Amino acid sequence: MSKIILITGASSGIGQATALRLAREGHHVVLGARREDRLTATAEAVEAAGGKADVRCLDVTDRADVAAFVDAAAERHGRVDVIVNNAGVMPLSPLEALLVEEWDRMIDVNVRGLLHGIAAALPHFQRQGGGHFVTVASIGAHQVSPSAAVYCATKYAAWAITEGLRQEVDPSIRVTTVSPGVVESELADSITDPSAREAMRTYRAETIPADSIAEGISYALAQPAGVDVNELIIRPARQR
């Protein structure tokens, strides 16, 4: 059955790969991200492959903007079936570097952005009697490494919020956390601290394509209504 699937952070990386895969599978994807040109290019790729996509410039740190993103999709299509809360940033740095503005940005996007997505979609899911939340967390939700304390804290928070949501909502609403390991993406490009950037070059020596994560999301969405895939950890076989 075709679903109306909303994806944040859809202009690149995991969000883009997820949009392309789910559209190929016959779902209608609704794409949100800050970079409108990249978002439009993703939608064009979806449609060139025979899929269907809507786009909307979106700032997940703005609660009203996220609410409008979800409400507009519901009004246009009559329902929303899935929201993939994928938007995230990763400007790693040692705490002693005191890059407080970058800490704040991670908290705003990775935590508040997730909460805004939940707050926007939950009333629709409750009214419909069903829906599916997917949170894209990180292996950083399960382990902490030097220079990643704040990033990992945001991903631990994302894991905890999503698990709490799962326990609180009616079973008709499914909840999945996907925790990727090292994936081909632009995330590391935002690292400004020289030591963290150099360490990340070594850490990212082994990667898997973003579509590997998209395939995991597809698997979770494709399960029968009575099956809830609560969590997936997907990482390179060589990542230890």
Sequence and secondary structure as in RCSB ss.txt:
>XXXX:A:sequence
MSKIILITGASSGIGQATALRLAREGHHVVLGARREDRLTATAEAVEAAGGKADVRCLDVTDRADVAAFVDAAAE
RHGRVDVIVNNAGVMPLSPLEALLVEEWDRMIDVNVRGLLHGIAAALPHFQRQGGGHFVTVASIGAHQVSPSAAV
YCATKYAAWAITEGLRQEVDPSIRVTTVSPGVVESELADSITDPSAREAMRTYRAETIPADSIAEGISYALAQPA
GVDVNELIIRPARQR
>XXXX:A:secstr
   EEEEESTTSHHHHHHHHHHHHTT EEEEEES HHHHHHHHHHHHHTT EEEEEE  TT HHHHHHHHHHHHH
HHS   EEEE         GGG  HHHHHHHIIIIIIHHHHHHHHHHHHHHHHT EEEEEE  GGGT   TT HH
HHHHHHHHHHHHHHHHHHS TTEEEEEEEE SBSSSGGGG   HHHHHHHHHHTTS B HHHHHHHHHHHHTS T
T    EEEE  TT  
